[in-house]
C-alpha cells in the first residue's frame, strides 16, 4: 500500500476528542481512523466518548466514515455504562452515520447488551476475515483473553491491538468474560507477528503511543513469561 494513499490516524481521548471529559482523560483510550485517501472512505476503530468529535476530525481531513470496527465490547471502546458513567459509542455513531459495525462473532451478545445496537447493524466475523475500505485491506485476528471476542486488526504493517496487548503489559483477565489461558495463547500468537510491525494499543499506558513489535517483545514483561 502506498503510504500516500493509506489514511491512518491515532486519536487520544480527552485530548484529540472529548476534551474536558474527565473520564475520557483518565481512561486515555485510543480511537483509530483507517481508510483510503483515494476514495475518501474510512472506518473508525472503537469510537467512544464524543463520537461527533471523532467524525468531525476525519471529515475535516476529507474522509467519510463508512463503518466501525470493535476490538471488544467494553463501554470505553463501544459505549455503554461504566463506573457510574454513560459513555457514547457505536449507537451514537449510528445516529450520525448509517454504517455496519464489525465485531467478532463471540462478541455479539456482549456488544448488544453493552450498546443496545441490534443485529441489523452488527456484522459478525471470525479470525482471518478481511474488511476492505476503498483499496485498504484490514485483516481481523481473534485474540481472546481480555474478552471472548477480542480482536486485533492488521493493516499495512500496523497492528491495532485494542486491549489485548499494550506496549507494556496486556489486558486484564479478571473481568467478566476474561480467560487467562486464552490470553496466554493469544499473546503467543502475537509474538509471531513480524518485528517490523508497528503496535498501536487501545490505551496510552506508556510514554510512547506506539512501538515496533521488536521493541515491544524486548520491553514488555508478558513475553518473558510465555
JOWORA-V849107 format. One line per field, one symbol per residue. ss: DSSP state (H for helix, E for strand, - for the rest). phi: phi as a letter, one per 40 degrees, with the letter a starting at -180 (. if undefined). psi: psi as a letter, one per 20 degrees, with the letter a starting at -180 (. if undefined). A space follows every 50 residues. Layout:
BEGIN
ss = ???
phi = ???
psi = ???
END
This chain:
BEGIN
ss = -----EEEEEEEE---E----HHHHHH-EEEEEEEE----EEEEE----- HHHHHHHHHH---EEEEEE-----HHHH-EEE--EEE--HHHHHHH---E EEEEHHHHHHHHHHH------EEEE----EEEE--EEEEEEE-------- EEEEE--EEE----E----E---------HHHHHHHHHHH-------EEE --E------EEEHHHHHHH-HHH---
phi = .cccccbabbbbcgbcafcgcccccccfcbbbbbabcccgcabbcfcagb ccdccccccccgbbcbabbbcaccdcbbghcafgbbbcaccccccbbcac bcbcdcbdccccccbgccccbcbcbbdgcbbbbgbccbccbcbcicacbd abbbafgbbcbfbcabcbgaccbbbdgcadcccdcccccccccddccccb ccaccacccaaccdccccccccccbc
psi = pphhhpooppppqifirkpiohghhhilqpqqppaohhijqqqpolprfm hhgghhghhhjjqppirqpphriqhihiqappkjqppqchghghhhpoqq oprqhiighggghghiprhiipoqrrpiqpppocjppoppopmrggrhkp qrppoljqoojcjgprhoarqqkkrpiqoghhgggghhghiipqhipppo riqnjrgqirqqhggghhiohhihj.
END
